């Protein structure tokens, strides 16, 4: 696949991801929620310390370590994708790698810069953040929080009393709040898992082996 097309795909994903995050950050207060359609698809503004799907890691020091690790992974990923294109890997595999890469970059941007360029969002108050506040951002470089907004509580209920560990406790599907970058990563990973045989050429290898083992038949003159 042409490298320019992969770069264009990555840039489109980053633009969509950052456009949604900017809109939410500048128009929603922490905890604000609006129904998109039905009663299970909602926009719900939360911020997290940088891991996908709202997970947290190790406080302030953990935040720095996670951001630096993610930065290193993104740099390494760029060289990997370049190598995949040069070696002419399956187009589907390259696209999946690009989706994962773009999602990682999208959340990395939040961690690197959002603390510098945005004002602190206030939970459950009719006050939203501003961009480039005069008093400065809410956190230094590397300490920005990732903006999440997609929330799909499709089902609520309680585990039956006989259920191991969680018996009788309340459950909600789907609980995590995520963003477009998280979705891009998830689509890339799930697609790699589903189509791995196709991407890694198992079928082609089997056909080649079959051709090599079939007896040669001489053509009539």
Z-matrix of the N, CA and C atoms (Angstrom, degrees):
N
C 1 1.469
C 2 1.524 1 109.80
N 3 1.318 2 115.31 1 143.00
C 4 1.448 3 122.19 2 -179.60
C 5 1.533 4 111.39 3 -62.76
N 6 1.336 5 116.03 4 130.74
C 7 1.455 6 120.81 5 -179.04
C 8 1.521 7 112.81 6 -60.15
N 9 1.332 8 117.49 7 -32.52
C 10 1.462 9 120.73 8 -179.68
C 11 1.531 10 110.99 9 -65.13
N 12 1.326 11 116.67 10 -36.11
C 13 1.463 12 120.17 11 178.99
C 14 1.525 13 111.09 12 -67.52
N 15 1.327 14 116.47 13 -38.73
C 16 1.467 15 120.42 14 178.68
C 17 1.523 16 110.24 15 -66.96
N 18 1.337 17 116.42 16 -42.20
C 19 1.463 18 120.18 17 177.11
C 20 1.532 19 110.11 18 -61.50
N 21 1.332 20 116.55 19 -41.91
C 22 1.468 21 120.47 20 178.75
C 23 1.523 22 110.80 21 -62.95
N 24 1.347 23 117.53 22 -41.63
C 25 1.460 24 121.38 23 178.38
C 26 1.520 25 110.66 24 -61.46
N 27 1.327 26 116.71 25 -45.48
C 28 1.469 27 121.16 26 179.83
C 29 1.527 28 110.80 27 -61.83
N 30 1.329 29 116.70 28 -43.54
C 31 1.463 30 120.89 29 -178.89
C 32 1.530 31 111.59 30 -65.87
N 33 1.326 32 117.23 31 -37.81
C 34 1.469 33 120.51 32 177.85
C 35 1.522 34 110.42 33 -64.01
N 36 1.330 35 116.87 34 -44.84
C 37 1.471 36 120.68 35 178.68
C 38 1.520 37 110.52 36 -61.93
N 39 1.326 38 116.83 37 -43.49
C 40 1.467 39 120.49 38 179.41
C 41 1.520 40 111.41 39 -63.85
N 42 1.325 41 116.77 40 -40.48
C 43 1.467 42 120.10 41 -179.97
C 44 1.531 43 110.43 42 -63.41
N 45 1.336 44 116.67 43 -47.65
C 46 1.465 45 120.22 44 -179.80
C 47 1.519 46 110.42 45 -61.84
N 48 1.332 47 116.39 46 -45.60
C 49 1.461 48 121.21 47 -178.64
C 50 1.527 49 111.45 48 -60.20
N 51 1.323 50 116.58 49 -49.22
C 52 1.456 51 120.20 50 -177.06
C 53 1.529 52 111.81 51 -71.54
N 54 1.326 53 117.61 52 -34.19
C 55 1.466 54 119.93 53 178.05
C 56 1.526 55 110.65 54 -63.02
N 57 1.327 56 116.90 55 -43.36
C 58 1.468 57 120.67 56 178.99
C 59 1.522 58 110.02 57 -65.11
N 60 1.326 59 117.33 58 -43.82
C 61 1.467 60 121.18 59 -178.62
C 62 1.523 61 111.26 60 -64.75
N 63 1.327 62 117.45 61 -42.22
C 64 1.466 63 120.16 62 177.94
C 65 1.520 64 110.34 63 -61.74
N 66 1.324 65 116.43 64 -42.69
C 67 1.464 66 119.74 65 -179.36
C 68 1.521 67 110.79 66 -61.75
N 69 1.332 68 116.15 67 -47.11
C 70 1.465 69 120.21 68 -179.17
C 71 1.524 70 110.57 69 -64.17
N 72 1.310 71 117.41 70 -47.07
C 73 1.460 72 121.60 71 -177.15
C 74 1.528 73 111.73 72 -61.43
N 75 1.329 74 117.10 73 -36.75
C 76 1.462 75 121.03 74 -174.92
C 77 1.525 76 113.66 75 -91.95
N 78 1.330 77 117.30 76 -5.71
C 79 1.465 78 119.60 77 -177.27
C 80 1.522 79 114.67 78 -127.60
N 81 1.322 80 118.34 79 -11.41
C 82 1.464 81 121.99 80 -177.76
C 83 1.527 82 109.95 81 -119.15
N 84 1.316 83 116.62 82 147.36
C 85 1.456 84 120.25 83 168.02
C 86 1.531 85 108.14 84 -95.41
N 87 1.326 86 116.66 85 159.35
C 88 1.465 87 120.66 86 -178.54
C 89 1.531 88 109.99 87 -57.29
N 90 1.313 89 115.41 88 128.09
C 91 1.457 90 120.49 89 179.78
C 92 1.516 91 113.79 90 92.81
N 93 1.340 92 118.25 91 -9.15
C 94 1.464 93 119.79 92 179.32
C 95 1.526 94 109.83 93 -67.98
N 96 1.319 95 115.56 94 140.86
C 97 1.464 96 120.41 95 -175.32
C 98 1.520 97 110.66 96 -140.06
N 99 1.326 98 115.89 97 137.74
C 100 1.457 99 122.13 98 176.79
C 101 1.518 100 109.50 99 -137.09
N 102 1.321 101 115.46 100 139.73
C 103 1.465 102 120.58 101 179.20
C 104 1.522 103 109.35 102 -77.91
N 105 1.348 104 116.14 103 131.04
C 106 1.463 105 120.40 104 176.14
C 107 1.517 106 110.28 105 -85.45
N 108 1.320 107 117.23 106 -50.92
C 109 1.460 108 122.62 107 174.49
C 110 1.522 109 108.60 108 -160.24
N 111 1.337 110 115.73 109 155.56
C 112 1.456 111 119.72 110 -174.98
C 113 1.525 112 109.57 111 60.96
N 114 1.303 113 115.92 112 -147.67
C 115 1.458 114 120.45 113 173.68
C 116 1.519 115 111.24 114 -125.48
N 117 1.340 116 116.21 115 10.23
C 118 1.460 117 119.69 116 -174.52
C 119 1.525 118 112.89 117 -121.12
N 120 1.314 119 118.58 118 -6.61
C 121 1.464 120 121.81 119 178.12
C 122 1.522 121 108.23 120 -113.35
N 123 1.328 122 116.96 121 110.89
C 124 1.456 123 120.66 122 -171.24
C 125 1.526 124 111.79 123 -134.20
N 126 1.323 125 114.99 124 156.84
C 127 1.461 126 122.12 125 166.61
C 128 1.518 127 106.85 126 -100.76
N 129 1.315 128 116.86 127 120.03
C 130 1.467 129 121.99 128 -176.22
C 131 1.528 130 107.65 129 -136.49
N 132 1.328 131 116.62 130 110.57
C 133 1.461 132 121.45 131 -172.74
C 134 1.522 133 111.92 132 -80.17
N 135 1.335 134 115.56 133 118.10
C 136 1.459 135 122.31 134 171.00
C 137 1.525 136 107.97 135 -136.08
N 138 1.315 137 116.37 136 162.16
C 139 1.462 138 122.07 137 174.19
C 140 1.518 139 108.52 138 -126.10
N 141 1.330 140 116.34 139 145.38
C 142 1.462 141 120.05 140 177.14
C 143 1.519 142 110.33 141 -132.72
N 144 1.317 143 115.79 142 173.36
C 145 1.465 144 121.34 143 -172.30
C 146 1.522 145 114.14 144 -82.02
N 147 1.331 146 117.94 145 1.52
C 148 1.457 147 117.26 146 169.73
C 149 1.495 148 118.06 147 131.69
N 150 1.333 149 120.22 148 -13.33
C 151 1.446 150 120.13 149 178.63
C 152 1.524 151 110.20 150 -87.86
N 153 1.334 152 115.64 151 156.96
C 154 1.459 153 120.06 152 -178.82
C 155 1.526 154 111.43 153 -64.96
N 156 1.319 155 115.04 154 150.24
C 157 1.469 156 122.82 155 176.09
C 158 1.523 157 112.77 156 62.74
N 159 1.345 158 117.09 157 28.67
C 160 1.459 159 120.68 158 172.99
C 161 1.515 160 115.86 159 78.84
N 162 1.333 161 118.21 160 11.00
C 163 1.465 162 120.35 161 -179.06
C 164 1.526 163 110.44 162 -77.75
N 165 1.341 164 116.31 163 154.85
C 166 1.453 165 121.94 164 -178.81
C 167 1.526 166 110.03 165 -120.38
N 168 1.348 167 114.97 166 160.91
C 169 1.456 168 118.76 167 -176.29
C 170 1.519 169 110.91 168 -149.53
N 171 1.319 170 117.79 169 110.70
C 172 1.440 171 124.41 170 162.16
C 173 1.507 172 120.60 171 60.99
N 174 1.339 173 120.17 172 31.29
C 175 1.452 174 121.01 173 173.92
C 176 1.514 175 114.08 174 62.85
N 177 1.359 176 116.82 175 -151.51
C 178 1.457 177 122.37 176 -174.88
C 179 1.516 178 112.38 177 -65.12
N 180 1.347 179 116.52 178 -46.94
C 181 1.465 180 120.46 179 178.99
C 182 1.519 181 110.42 180 -64.67
N 183 1.319 182 115.67 181 -40.94
C 184 1.454 183 119.79 182 178.58
C 185 1.514 184 111.72 183 -62.49
N 186 1.340 185 116.55 184 -35.62
C 187 1.453 186 121.56 185 178.56
C 188 1.522 187 110.73 186 -61.92
N 189 1.324 188 117.22 187 -45.42
C 190 1.473 189 121.34 188 179.63
C 191 1.523 190 110.24 189 -64.56
N 192 1.333 191 116.20 190 -45.74
C 193 1.461 192 120.49 191 -179.89
C 194 1.519 193 110.49 192 -60.13
N 195 1.332 194 115.89 193 -45.26
C 196 1.461 195 120.91 194 -179.19
C 197 1.523 196 111.38 195 -62.36
N 198 1.335 197 116.87 196 -43.42
C 199 1.465 198 120.40 197 -178.97
C 200 1.523 199 111.03 198 -65.39
N 201 1.339 200 116.93 199 -43.09
C 202 1.464 201 120.50 200 179.03
C 203 1.524 202 111.14 201 -66.21
N 204 1.328 203 115.85 202 -39.30
C 205 1.459 204 119.48 203 177.37
C 206 1.523 205 110.31 204 -62.83
N 207 1.329 206 115.60 205 -43.57
C 208 1.462 207 120.01 206 -180.00
C 209 1.521 208 110.93 207 -64.76
N 210 1.344 209 117.27 208 -37.69
C 211 1.466 210 120.98 209 177.64
C 212 1.522 211 110.05 210 -63.03
N 213 1.344 212 116.89 211 -45.49
C 214 1.460 213 120.53 212 178.21
C 215 1.525 214 111.64 213 -62.35
N 216 1.332 215 116.53 214 -40.47
C 217 1.461 216 120.78 215 -179.57
C 218 1.527 217 110.96 216 -65.13
N 219 1.336 218 116.41 217 -37.94
C 220 1.463 219 120.57 218 179.83
C 221 1.534 220 110.35 219 -66.53
N 222 1.333 221 117.05 220 -42.98
C 223 1.465 222 120.47 221 178.41
C 224 1.529 223 110.24 222 -62.25
N 225 1.328 224 116.03 223 -45.79
C 226 1.459 225 121.39 224 177.68
C 227 1.523 226 110.55 225 -61.76
N 228 1.337 227 116.86 226 -41.17
C 229 1.456 228 121.47 227 -179.80
C 230 1.516 229 112.41 228 -62.42
N 231 1.325 230 117.14 229 -35.61
C 232 1.465 231 120.21 230 179.06
C 233 1.520 232 110.71 231 -62.02
N 234 1.338 233 116.77 232 -42.80
C 235 1.465 234 120.54 233 178.33
C 236 1.527 235 111.08 234 -68.22
N 237 1.328 236 116.50 235 -35.70
C 238 1.463 237 119.99 236 178.46
C 239 1.527 238 111.08 237 -62.67
N 240 1.327 239 116.46 238 -48.14
C 241 1.463 240 120.10 239 -179.00
C 242 1.526 241 110.46 240 -63.20
N 243 1.316 242 116.70 241 -39.74
C 244 1.458 243 119.93 242 176.73
C 245 1.526 244 110.39 243 -59.24
N 246 1.336 245 116.15 244 -41.26
C 247 1.460 246 120.34 245 177.97
C 248 1.520 247 112.56 246 -67.14
N 249 1.345 248 116.67 247 -39.12
C 250 1.464 249 120.16 248 178.32
C 251 1.526 250 111.01 249 -60.13
N 252 1.336 251 115.77 250 -41.50
C 253 1.467 252 120.54 251 -179.58
C 254 1.528 253 110.22 252 -67.63
N 255 1.344 254 116.35 253 -44.27
C 256 1.468 255 120.46 254 -179.40
C 257 1.521 256 111.85 255 -62.75
N 258 1.330 257 116.74 256 -36.49
C 259 1.473 258 121.28 257 -179.16
C 260 1.524 259 112.58 258 -86.55
N 261 1.328 260 116.04 259 1.94
C 262 1.460 261 122.83 260 176.38
C 263 1.526 262 112.65 261 57.55
N 264 1.317 263 114.62 262 50.16
C 265 1.460 264 119.78 263 173.43
C 266 1.527 265 109.22 264 -64.88
N 267 1.326 266 116.16 265 166.45
C 268 1.463 267 121.82 266 178.94
C 269 1.529 268 109.62 267 -54.92
N 270 1.339 269 115.96 268 135.62
C 271 1.461 270 120.32 269 -177.59
C 272 1.522 271 112.59 270 -57.13
N 273 1.332 272 116.22 271 -39.40
C 274 1.464 273 119.70 272 178.99
C 275 1.513 274 111.88 273 -62.95
N 276 1.311 275 116.77 274 -39.02
C 277 1.469 276 120.68 275 178.21
C 278 1.525 277 110.64 276 -64.58
N 279 1.326 278 116.58 277 -42.36
C 280 1.465 279 120.59 278 -179.68
C 281 1.527 280 110.24 279 -64.84
N 282 1.329 281 117.06 280 -40.54
C 283 1.466 282 120.65 281 178.55
C 284 1.528 283 110.25 282 -62.82
N 285 1.336 284 117.09 283 -43.61
C 286 1.469 285 120.17 284 178.19
C 287 1.522 286 111.18 285 -61.32
N 288 1.333 287 116.46 286 -42.75
C 289 1.464 288 120.49 287 177.58
C 290 1.523 289 110.55 288 -61.78
N 291 1.331 290 116.48 289 -38.71
C 292 1.469 291 120.90 290 179.09
C 293 1.523 292 111.08 291 -66.76
N 294 1.337 293 117.81 292 -38.31
C 295 1.467 294 121.03 293 177.66
C 296 1.524 295 110.82 294 -62.55
N 297 1.333 296 116.15 295 -45.08
C 298 1.465 297 120.43 296 179.52
C 299 1.530 298 110.20 297 -64.42
N 300 1.324 299 116.09 298 -44.28
C 301 1.463 300 121.46 299 -179.70
C 302 1.527 301 110.71 300 -61.52
N 303 1.343 302 116.82 301 -47.72
C 304 1.466 303 120.77 302 -178.19
C 305 1.523 304 110.89 303 -62.15
N 306 1.333 305 117.38 304 -40.74
C 307 1.460 306 120.34 305 178.09
C 308 1.511 307 112.12 306 -63.04
N 309 1.334 308 116.28 307 -41.42
C 310 1.465 309 120.33 308 178.73
C 311 1.528 310 110.93 309 -64.03
N 312 1.334 311 116.69 310 -41.83
C 313 1.468 312 120.65 311 178.61
C 314 1.523 313 110.54 312 -65.06
N 315 1.336 314 116.50 313 -40.45
C 316 1.461 315 120.33 314 -179.39
C 317 1.513 316 112.51 315 -57.85
N 318 1.326 317 117.02 316 -47.14
C 319 1.469 318 120.29 317 179.07
C 320 1.527 319 112.06 318 -73.47
N 321 1.332 320 116.48 319 -29.76
C 322 1.461 321 119.68 320 177.10
C 323 1.527 322 111.03 321 -64.10
N 324 1.324 323 117.28 322 -38.97
C 325 1.468 324 121.11 323 178.12
C 326 1.527 325 110.40 324 -56.83
N 327 1.333 326 116.33 325 -43.51
C 328 1.463 327 120.11 326 177.86
C 329 1.523 328 110.78 327 -58.64
N 330 1.339 329 115.70 328 -49.19
C 331 1.463 330 120.80 329 -176.35
C 332 1.525 331 112.59 330 -63.92
N 333 1.319 332 116.36 331 -36.73
C 334 1.461 333 119.98 332 -177.80
C 335 1.524 334 112.79 333 -76.39
N 336 1.329 335 117.37 334 -45.25
C 337 1.462 336 120.33 335 -164.69
C 338 1.528 337 117.11 336 -117.12
N 339 1.328 338 118.93 337 -22.15
C 340 1.462 339 119.04 338 -172.35
C 341 1.526 340 112.60 339 -62.98
N 342 1.318 341 117.36 340 -33.41
C 343 1.458 342 119.52 341 178.19
C 344 1.517 343 112.49 342 -65.00
N 345 1.331 344 116.30 343 -26.76
C 346 1.463 345 121.40 344 -178.52
C 347 1.525 346 111.69 345 -83.87
N 348 1.330 347 117.13 346 -39.86
C 349 1.459 348 119.98 347 -169.80
C 350 1.528 349 114.22 348 -96.19
N 351 1.337 350 117.66 349 -15.16
C 352 1.460 351 119.98 350 -176.97
C 353 1.524 352 112.43 351 -113.59
N 354 1.321 353 114.57 352 150.54
C 355 1.452 354 121.81 353 170.12
C 356 1.526 355 109.02 354 -78.63
N 357 1.320 356 116.47 355 155.26
C 358 1.461 357 121.01 356 178.27
C 359 1.530 358 110.97 357 -61.44
N 360 1.331 359 116.50 358 134.04
C 361 1.469 360 121.00 359 173.57
C 362 1.520 361 108.83 360 -83.93
N 363 1.330 362 116.86 361 138.98
C 364 1.462 363 122.19 362 -176.62
C 365 1.526 364 109.69 363 -100.92
N 366 1.331 365 118.01 364 127.90
C 367 1.470 366 120.26 365 -178.73
C 368 1.529 367 112.71 366 -67.70
N 369 1.319 368 115.02 367 134.34
C 370 1.460 369 123.69 368 169.24
C 371 1.535 370 113.77 369 52.93
N 372 1.324 371 116.84 370 35.66
C 373 1.455 372 120.89 371 174.49
C 374 1.529 373 108.55 372 -131.69
N 375 1.313 374 115.65 373 150.59
C 376 1.456 375 120.32 374 -177.42
C 377 1.530 376 109.77 375 -77.94
N 378 1.333 377 114.56 376 61.34
C 379 1.459 378 121.06 377 -178.79
C 380 1.518 379 108.28 378 -147.77
N 381 1.306 380 116.70 379 125.28
C 382 1.461 381 120.26 380 -177.79
C 383 1.526 382 109.28 381 -111.39
N 384 1.321 383 115.02 382 163.58
C 385 1.456 384 121.36 383 -177.64
C 386 1.525 385 110.97 384 -75.63
N 387 1.317 386 116.00 385 159.59
C 388 1.455 387 121.98 386 174.27
C 389 1.525 388 109.39 387 -114.65
N 390 1.317 389 115.07 388 160.00
C 391 1.461 390 121.23 389 178.15
C 392 1.519 391 109.46 390 -94.05
N 393 1.325 392 117.24 391 135.06
C 394 1.464 393 124.34 392 -177.39
C 395 1.529 394 112.00 393 51.71
N 396 1.335 395 117.78 394 59.74
C 397 1.477 396 120.66 395 -179.53
C 398 1.528 397 111.30 396 -64.74
N 399 1.324 398 116.27 397 149.65
C 400 1.465 399 120.89 398 -178.08
C 401 1.525 400 112.01 399 -62.36
N 402 1.322 401 117.08 400 -34.05
C 403 1.465 402 120.98 401 -179.19
C 404 1.521 403 112.78 402 -80.34
N 405 1.316 404 116.37 403 -1.58
C 406 1.459 405 120.08 404 -179.26
C 407 1.520 406 110.90 405 96.35
N 408 1.331 407 115.19 406 168.94
C 409 1.456 408 120.56 407 -178.47
C 410 1.509 409 112.77 408 -74.13
N 411 1.340 410 115.05 409 178.41
C 412 1.460 411 119.76 410 -174.82
C 413 1.525 412 113.57 411 -85.59
N 414 1.357 413 117.84 412 -9.77
C 415 1.468 414 119.76 413 -177.47
C 416 1.520 415 109.36 414 -158.09
N 417 1.335 416 117.77 415 155.80
C 418 1.463 417 120.41 416 178.92
C 419 1.524 418 112.33 417 -75.12
N 420 1.318 419 115.32 418 176.48
C 421 1.466 420 123.03 419 177.36
C 422 1.530 421 110.26 420 -54.12
N 423 1.319 422 116.45 421 137.93
C 424 1.475 423 125.34 422 -179.19
C 425 1.526 424 113.76 423 82.23
N 426 1.336 425 117.94 424 -5.59
C 427 1.462 426 120.56 425 -174.33
C 428 1.537 427 113.44 426 -111.44
N 429 1.322 428 117.63 427 12.37
C 430 1.450 429 119.94 428 179.93
C 431 1.527 430 112.25 429 -67.02
N 432 1.323 431 115.75 430 153.10
C 433 1.461 432 121.59 431 178.38
C 434 1.525 433 109.92 432 -100.19
N 435 1.318 434 115.31 433 144.25
C 436 1.461 435 120.91 434 -179.51
C 437 1.524 436 109.68 435 -81.49
N 438 1.321 437 116.43 436 133.04
C 439 1.464 438 122.58 437 -178.72
C 440 1.530 439 109.78 438 -88.13
N 441 1.324 440 116.21 439 125.22
C 442 1.465 441 123.06 440 176.68
C 443 1.518 442 109.25 441 -120.56
N 444 1.349 443 115.35 442 151.63
C 445 1.474 444 117.18 443 -175.69
C 446 1.528 445 115.52 444 -152.42
N 447 1.305 446 119.82 445 -20.98
C 448 1.459 447 120.60 446 -176.87
C 449 1.527 448 110.82 447 -85.95
N 450 1.322 449 116.03 448 125.76
C 451 1.462 450 121.76 449 -174.37
C 452 1.524 451 108.43 450 -138.05
N 453 1.336 452 116.19 451 121.45
C 454 1.463 453 121.22 452 -175.99
C 455 1.532 454 110.98 453 -125.60
N 456 1.338 455 117.86 454 75.44
C 457 1.472 456 120.38 455 177.21
C 458 1.529 457 110.67 456 -77.67
N 459 1.323 458 116.77 457 79.29
C 460 1.460 459 122.00 458 -173.12
C 461 1.529 460 112.80 459 -70.99
N 462 1.334 461 116.00 460 -29.52
C 463 1.456 462 118.54 461 -173.37
C 464 1.522 463 109.98 462 -147.45
N 465 1.327 464 117.08 463 134.97
C 466 1.456 465 122.60 464 175.71
C 467 1.523 466 109.02 465 -126.41
N 468 1.317 467 116.00 466 146.99
C 469 1.460 468 119.48 467 179.20
C 470 1.512 469 111.16 468 176.02
N 471 1.308 470 116.31 469 -161.11
C 472 1.464 471 122.27 470 179.07
C 473 1.532 472 109.54 471 -129.33
N 474 1.329 473 115.31 472 141.70
C 475 1.461 474 118.97 473 173.43
C 476 1.533 475 108.65 474 -65.54
N 477 1.331 476 118.09 475 142.55
C 478 1.471 477 119.06 476 175.97
C 479 1.520 478 111.11 477 -61.67
N 480 1.330 479 116.22 478 152.71
C 481 1.466 480 121.38 479 -174.70
C 482 1.520 481 112.38 480 -59.24
N 483 1.340 482 117.37 481 -27.93
C 484 1.462 483 120.24 482 -177.81
C 485 1.526 484 112.84 483 -83.28
N 486 1.370 485 117.32 484 -5.79
C 487 1.470 486 120.42 485 -175.76
C 488 1.526 487 109.97 486 -69.91
N 489 1.363 488 119.11 487 131.85
C 490 1.474 489 121.49 488 -178.73
C 491 1.525 490 112.92 489 -57.95
N 492 1.298 491 117.08 490 141.44
C 493 1.478 492 126.68 491 173.01
C 494 1.526 493 112.43 492 67.53
N 495 1.351 494 118.00 493 -56.35
C 496 1.462 495 121.15 494 -173.81
C 497 1.525 496 113.11 495 -99.82
N 498 1.305 497 118.69 496 14.32
C 499 1.454 498 121.63 497 -177.29
C 500 1.521 499 113.02 498 -52.41
N 501 1.330 500 117.35 499 125.70
C 502 1.454 501 122.98 500 179.23
C 503 1.507 502 115.15 501 84.72
N 504 1.335 503 118.15 502 -12.65
C 505 1.456 504 120.31 503 -177.88
C 506 1.534 505 111.18 504 -81.19
N 507 1.316 506 115.02 505 156.85
C 508 1.462 507 121.14 506 179.82
C 509 1.526 508 110.09 507 -75.57
N 510 1.319 509 116.91 508 142.96
C 511 1.453 510 120.33 509 175.11
C 512 1.532 511 109.08 510 -131.75
N 513 1.310 512 113.95 511 158.05
C 514 1.459 513 120.20 512 177.83
C 515 1.521 514 108.64 513 -141.15
N 516 1.310 515 116.34 514 130.50
C 517 1.460 516 121.72 515 176.27
C 518 1.537 517 107.62 516 -124.43
N 519 1.279 518 119.24 517 111.97
C 520 1.443 519 130.88 518 21.54
C 521 1.522 520 107.28 519 -118.27
N 522 1.344 521 119.11 520 120.26
C 523 1.451 522 122.21 521 -169.37
C 524 1.532 523 115.84 522 -78.50
N 525 1.349 524 120.27 523 -42.16
C 526 1.468 525 119.43 524 -173.63
C 527 1.528 526 113.46 525 -60.61
N 528 1.328 527 115.57 526 143.67
C 529 1.462 528 122.29 527 171.24
C 530 1.525 529 106.13 528 -99.92
N 531 1.331 530 117.19 529 131.73
C 532 1.463 531 120.00 530 -172.80
C 533 1.514 532 110.15 531 -138.10
N 534 1.322 533 116.20 532 178.44
C 535 1.457 534 120.85 533 179.86
C 536 1.528 535 110.53 534 -127.19
N 537 1.316 536 116.80 535 -178.56
C 538 1.463 537 121.41 536 -176.66
C 539 1.521 538 111.10 537 -64.60
N 540 1.330 539 117.29 538 -35.52
C 541 1.465 540 120.75 539 178.43
C 542 1.530 541 110.80 540 -64.46
N 543 1.335 542 117.21 541 -42.99
C 544 1.467 543 120.90 542 176.32
C 545 1.526 544 110.61 543 -59.20
N 546 1.332 545 115.83 544 -43.13
C 547 1.460 546 120.30 545 -179.92
C 548 1.526 547 110.97 546 -63.04
N 549 1.332 548 116.77 547 -39.93
C 550 1.460 549 121.17 548 178.66
C 551 1.528 550 110.67 549 -62.23
N 552 1.330 551 116.55 550 -44.42
C 553 1.467 552 120.59 551 177.78
C 554 1.524 553 110.45 552 -61.39
N 555 1.309 554 116.82 553 -46.10
C 556 1.463 555 121.47 554 -177.03
C 557 1.526 556 111.64 555 -63.79
N 558 1.335 557 116.98 556 -43.56
C 559 1.465 558 120.43 557 178.32
C 560 1.524 559 110.32 558 -61.43
N 561 1.340 560 117.02 559 -42.54
C 562 1.453 561 120.54 560 179.23
C 563 1.513 562 112.39 561 -62.80
N 564 1.337 563 117.29 562 -46.16
C 565 1.467 564 121.61 563 -178.34
C 566 1.529 565 110.95 564 -66.62
N 567 1.333 566 117.40 565 -46.32
C 568 1.469 567 120.97 566 -178.82
C 569 1.526 568 110.68 567 -63.98
N 570 1.342 569 117.09 568 -40.28
C 571 1.467 570 120.33 569 178.99
C 572 1.520 571 111.12 570 -65.04
N 573 1.321 572 117.57 571 -39.18
C 574 1.468 573 120.59 572 176.27
C 575 1.523 574 110.79 573 -60.11
N 576 1.312 575 115.98 574 -41.79
C 577 1.464 576 120.42 575 -179.04
C 578 1.532 577 110.87 576 -67.41
N 579 1.338 578 117.30 577 -43.27
C 580 1.458 579 120.87 578 -176.26
C 581 1.527 580 111.97 579 -70.88
N 582 1.342 581 116.19 580 -41.80
C 583 1.464 582 120.21 581 -173.13
C 584 1.529 583 113.55 582 -105.70
N 585 1.332 584 117.51 583 22.21
C 586 1.460 585 119.91 584 -175.14
C 587 1.529 586 112.60 585 -59.58
N 588 1.335 587 118.49 586 -39.12
C 589 1.463 588 120.16 587 179.87
C 590 1.525 589 111.63 588 -62.91
N 591 1.323 590 115.55 589 -40.05
C 592 1.453 591 119.91 590 178.47
C 593 1.519 592 111.39 591 -69.10
N 594 1.330 593 116.47 592 -43.10
C 595 1.462 594 120.57 593 -177.24
C 596 1.522 595 112.41 594 -66.75
N 597 1.320 596 116.84 595 -37.18
C 598 1.457 597 119.81 596 -175.51
C 599 1.517 598 113.29 597 -96.46
N 600 1.341 599 116.27 598 12.79
C 601 1.453 600 120.67 599 167.21
C 602 1.495 601 116.66 600 71.12
N 603 1.357 602 118.50 601 28.29
C 604 1.459 603 120.26 602 -179.74
C 605 1.516 604 110.49 603 -62.18
N 606 1.336 605 115.28 604 -42.91
C 607 1.452 606 118.53 605 -179.44
C 608 1.518 607 112.37 606 -63.03
N 609 1.349 608 116.39 607 -39.36
C 610 1.457 609 120.54 608 179.20
C 611 1.518 610 111.08 609 -64.88
N 612 1.325 611 117.21 610 -41.47
C 613 1.462 612 120.82 611 179.67
C 614 1.518 613 110.78 612 -63.05
N 615 1.342 614 117.22 613 -40.12
C 616 1.456 615 120.77 614 -179.78
C 617 1.525 616 110.70 615 -65.75
N 618 1.327 617 116.55 616 -40.51
C 619 1.459 618 120.21 617 178.82
C 620 1.517 619 111.49 618 -65.42
N 621 1.360 620 115.71 619 -39.82
C 622 1.451 621 119.91 620 178.98
C 623 1.517 622 110.66 621 -64.68
N 624 1.337 623 116.47 622 -43.32
C 625 1.457 624 120.68 623 179.25
C 626 1.522 625 110.99 624 -63.11
N 627 1.334 626 117.16 625 -38.36
C 628 1.449 627 121.65 626 179.28
C 629 1.518 628 111.17 627 -64.53
N 630 1.346 629 115.08 628 -41.69
C 631 1.454 630 119.45 629 179.44
C 632 1.518 631 111.69 630 -64.62
N 633 1.347 632 115.95 631 -37.45
C 634 1.460 633 120.19 632 -177.92
C 635 1.521 634 112.76 633 -71.78
N 636 1.340 635 117.54 634 -27.74
C 637 1.468 636 121.29 635 -177.26
C 638 1.517 637 112.92 636 -92.41
N 639 1.348 638 117.56 637 -13.61
C 640 1.457 639 119.60 638 178.86
C 641 1.528 640 110.12 639 -71.71
N 642 1.341 641 117.75 640 138.34
C 643 1.469 642 120.26 641 179.55
C 644 1.516 643 111.26 642 -66.62
N 645 1.331 644 114.75 643 143.73
C 646 1.453 645 119.61 644 178.49
C 647 1.513 646 110.02 645 -75.24
N 648 1.310 647 116.91 646 134.82
C 649 1.456 648 122.27 647 178.78
C 650 1.525 649 107.81 648 -112.27
N 651 1.327 650 115.00 649 122.19
C 652 1.467 651 118.39 650 -178.28
C 653 1.508 652 110.03 651 -73.25
N 654 1.290 653 115.66 652 139.10
C 655 1.440 654 121.19 653 178.73
C 656 1.526 655 110.46 654 -79.59
N 657 1.327 656 117.59 655 140.11
C 658 1.480 657 119.34 656 177.92
C 659 1.516 658 109.94 657 -67.48
N 660 1.314 659 114.49 658 141.63
C 661 1.460 660 119.28 659 179.69
C 662 1.527 661 110.68 660 -81.23
